[in-house]
Amino acid sequence: MSLASTNARRSNRWLAVYALYLAMFMNILDMTVVNLALPVIRAEFNATDTQLEWIVVVYILTFAAGLLPFGRFGDVVGRDKVFLCGVAGFTGSSLACGVAPDTQFLIISRAVQGLCAAAMVPQILAIVHVIFNDTEKGKAIGFFGSISALGAVAGPLVGGLIVTLDVFDLSWRPIFLMNLPIGLISIFGALRFLPSLQTGTRLAPDWSGTVLFLLAVTLVLFPLVEGRQFRWPFWCFGLMALGLAGSVLFYRQQVSNFERGLPELLPVSLCRDRSFVLGVAYVSICFSALAGLFFVLSIYLQSGLGLTPLSAGLTLAPHPLGVMLASTLTGRLGTRVQELRILTGASFVLAGVTVLWLIANSGVAASNGFWLGLPLFAVGLGTGVLIPALFQRVLSRVSGADAGVGSGVLQAFQQLGMAVGIALQGQIFFQTLEKMPGGYSSAAGLTLLYPITLFGVLVALSLFFFLGRQRGPKS
């Protein structure tokens, strides 16, 4: 093969990655942009607090529920095909969200949007996993972190700007309609530059496992969101118990499939890999703390402190800016010093969230939201150091044939953590407001104890494993 053709293939690989990451950018943008529009949506549709939670959570729920099956579908029928179908569906459902006539229609459209995101997202890291060698892979995954951070940066800023400007009197609707050109460009780039990919397996999808997984997730999350509205009746706890029992049944069914040589939605080999399981649990806890934090802060800044959507977006912007800066710098490290990066990142996040808690309790933020910027930047720096290293460590445990489902498992539990975090922190925040109307600072301060507790646990675990690794070679 000539040098020119080798360089062309290498260039096309990166152009394909740009198309893939553009879809990821669209997904991250959509997850963050909607938070700043929630108060305006509530005013236009007269939505309840629970409906506001569902606008966010239903997307995460269908996204999380679909990641495992679609990750496997990509391994079975072709990751490029499933990716393209997912982007097309995401673009169409974004149009439906943008023209929604009421809250119910918006929630349903968001559910479809999350399902389509589940089709496209696990294919992205899976494709990167197989088209790059080990040397380039670290750079590509670091770039993935930067693009994700860019979407997170753009989300609050673009959302706040759009809602504030009220473009063409469309209010919040352009936050979804802008996905149309982004989605079309991503589809064109993937069709043009993505190489033909072998499926690598002849296994059929695990339909029964898919149904069990979706049912278990729904049974746990539904009462977490709706419980406060119904004053926590017995059936809420009964549904959660059924959901936990369903998750046990799901795992036993996967083990049975493994022993009988049948298709597995969740590969048992991954579940028996201690490092993979611990990494996935760590990711889930981390995002449970962070997602609920920013859901609550978006409402607190606007409804509690009276900031405009644009001002709220600017107040939150230091966080994703910190993520982008840290992930870009640490991306150059590749797969080196992962344990130290995980410990350092988690420590920065814990310090930043603790300062946010002190500011909320002191009432300083009520007079000037500017004080939130520095701790949010610290949280962003910590997240940008932590997440790429954590994702690299978890995905290094996955073979190429299972790249799609491995990526799906990781991101499914990431999204489940987010959904649980939003549901629980939303419960704490709104429940406190019911008892103390207008006490937004007190509600925010109490809610922040959730991420402080979780990141305290994560820092302790990270320190334990880091010290254990340091002692390992000497023994």
Buried (B, 14 or more C-beta within 10 A) or exposed (E): EEEEEEEEEEEBBBBBBBBBBBBBBBBBBBBBBBBBBBBBBBEBBEBEBBBBBBBBBBBBBBBBBBBBBBBBBBBBBBBBBBBBBBBBBBBBBBBBBBEBEEBEBBBBBBBBBBBBBBBBBBBBBBBBBBBBEEEBBBBBBBBBBBBBBBBBBBBBBBBBBBBBEEBEEBBBBBBBBBBBEBBEBBBEBBEEBBEEBEBBBEBEBBEBBBEBBBBBBBBBBBBBBBBBEEEBEEEBEEBBEBBEEBBEBBBEBBBEBBEEEBBBBBBBBBBEBEEBBBBBBBBBBBBBBBBBBBBBBBBBBBBBBEBBBBBBBBBBBBBBBBBBBBBBBBBEBBBEBBBBBBBBBBBBBBBBBBBBBBBBBEEBBBEEBEBBBBBBBBBBBBBBBBBBBBBBBBBBBBEEBBBBBBBBBBBBBBBBBBBBBBBBBBBBBBBBBEEEEEBBBBBBBBBBEBBBEBBBBBBEBBBEBBEEEEEEEEE
